[in-house]
Amino acid sequence: MESLQITWFVLWSVLWVVYFALDGFDLGSGILMNFISKNDDEKRAVINTVGPFWDGNEVWLITAGGATFAAFPKAYADMFSWFYIPLFMVLIGLILRGVSFEMRGKTESKKIWDVFIFVGSLLPVFLLGVAFGNIWSAVNITEKGYTEGTLGLLNFNGILTGFTFVVFVCMHGALWLYYKIEGEFKLRIYGVVRKTWYVSAFLFGIFILFIPHTLNPNFNLNSFSGYLTVVFYGLAAFMIILIKKSIDKGRDYISFLKSFVFMIFWFAGGFASQYPNLIPSKNVEFNVSIFNSSSSFYTLKIMTIVALIFVPIVVAYQIWIYKILNHKINPADKESLFY
Amino acid sequence: MDLLFLSRLQFAMTAAFHFLFVPMTLGVVVLVAIMQTFWYKTGEEKWLKLVKFFGKLFLINFAIGVVTGISLEFQFGMNWAEYSKYVGDIFGVPLAIEATVAFFLESVFLGLWIFGWNRVSKKIHLISIWMVALGSNLSALWILFANGFMQRPVGYMIANGRVELVNFTEFLLNQYGWVKFFHTVFAAYVVGAFFVMGVSAYHLLKNKESIFRSSFKLAAYFGALSSILVFLFGDFHAKDISKFQPTKFAAMESVWETKKGADYPLILIPDEKNEKNAVEAIKIPKFLSILAAYDPNYEVKGLRDFPKEDRPPVLITFLSFRVMVVLGFLFIALSFLSVYLSYKNKLDNNLFLKAMLYSIPLPYIAMQLGWIVAEVGRQPWAVYGLLRTRDAVSQNLNLNQVMFSFFGYGLVYTFLGILGFYLMVKNAKKSID
């Protein structure tokens, strides 16, 4: 039983990590779009780089939600009802952003869609950051659950982590656009890439300085989860230096891939630190852990089989489609713009 | 206004709104895939034009359908935390599988389909639209397994203060879920068929020689076949309901007294207050028993046999069911007439074409009514016989939070509804001849 619960903690973390690493670049592109584009064609180019992929990326979030439901129903119920308003705002953001990609090209007025794409990208990233900042620094849970509402989440660690998410995602998005776009626009994006890298490196440092995990009473540096956290953060730090080297050499594809790996390491560090809790509590008595919130042995077994068969298939065809549609997009070439 | 009521209203609103877009996705994607197959086989230009035309309408619809689906999956945990804790061991499984098996297929291949024109071979491009069709239909299958469990729980036991899965095979073979799946999916095909016929009729009214003759004809055959299948599976479904959900069946037919060999009144007005029917006229002998179990002497349970707190609201369930059934017959009649007229090459009657154009909303209405029967008729239970709706709602929310999300969804969905309708009409009117 215990090994299945641990397996599902790992799978649960993997789903979230992959979600952030994948959707991260299209959310980042959405945040940056209005600020880096000089004209409508450039905005369209940005949307066309993420057009074929954003929906498939977002399904990782749905799957993470569904997997939480199936494997840890109590954690799913607690997490989603305790963080009700922020989660609602995340959903509204994603709803508005999703329709904007599709509708922008089909209506005369573009302004409203541009606003929705910005807000709908920024809000989910920031609020998920706030949520995980609180989780990583442990939540004030009492016998009545978490009762401090939305304002209770907007503490220093929540906001710091929220900003960190936003900044990392912007760098990730900038590198995606740098890789996918060609022509004069690419040269300007290069400047954005450099700026977002510096801000990211700076916030990475601040985050490590204030390291929220130390506020989690369950967190113990001298444990497997503690070691793993250090290793992942170490690798993330290493990756951020490697990204800079590739950026300096102007190697677009490699720097994006490195950014992808960076995102994976960084989020993995966060998830490793909270093991074995799904929602760590300041009062350790009320931890929502993989041991007190999981489904039955039988359900976990079935879900493991399903995941082992289907997740590799999904990964395979998703990679395949990224490869097929790996062409560059030039704002000057209107033929290549579908949206 | 209490928290339970508002949460129910919010779920009803978000689910009903989402389901305005789902059936068209399910139905039109199959028709577009068939059209694209014709183009692939024959190379005829008209099929390509039709694929692009209906593909565009499909995408507008899909965009709203997909984004409004996210909030449904999260709402179980947000507003129905007690439900999620109590049945999550089972209910979470089909939802997680739906995402893994169906949503990825649907959205990843749709990306390839939209952006793959001229980038992949015609064959891969054709396969990608069929993958989207497969993905969306698979997602219907898994979500209806989940709903099937709420209607007729199987393969479980009560342990550790919750419902736990003990037999996955039994869960997967839940006949209730399968029959409901076919009934729902074929109904969605009717929505798709009437949509394509209606839009084609609009263009045929302007130009009798338009290439929309071809799409009309295809949709007519598709609609005729589907409307018959909806009827058949609906009939099977009624047997399951009378067997496993006697209170729902009694409410659908407004039956108050238990009776063997029950008659079927064609005209009926329920009087819920006095637990009887105000009017019952033109009775078909023993027909209700036949509807309930193919057995003229079958004993149909009446609502008075059940405690008041176990009965669903009767009037709304009854009316929704009756109107749905009448519409179902109308769809059979209209689609067979359409098949006949297209077969005879007589698609030139303006009155008929106008009727088909204005019939577009009818299958949508029928599907919404069907879900009202399914969900209102299941009350007061969230999971039939196991968990009451009032015990399923989240305990730690306050009214202001739900008020905020309710009006938030209301606002955003109103905007999406108006937008979707406007864009759909605008693009449906564009000529492609």
Interface residues (C-beta under 8 A of the other chain):
Chain A: N48 G51 P52 F53 D55 G56 E58 V59 L61 I62 T63 G65 G66 A67 T68 F69 A70 A71 P73 K74 Y76 A77 D78 M79 F80 S81 W82 Y84 I85 L87 F88 L91 I92 L94 I95 L96 G98 V99 F101 E102 M103 K106 T107 K144 G145 Y146 T147 G149 S295 S296 Y298 T299 I302 M303 V306 A307 F310 V311 V314 Y317 Q318 I321 I324 L325 H327 F338
Chain B: L59 I60 F62 A63 I64 V66 V67 T68 I70 S71 E73 F74 F76 G77 M78 N79 A81 E82 S84 K85 V87 G88 D89 I90 F91 G92 V93 L95 A96 I97 E98 A99 T100 V101 F103 F104 L105 S107 V108 F109 L110 G111 L112 I114 F115 G116 R119 V120 I124 A159 N160 R162 E164 L165 V166 F168 S394 N396 L397 Q401 F404 S405 G408 Y409 V412 L416 L419 L423 N427
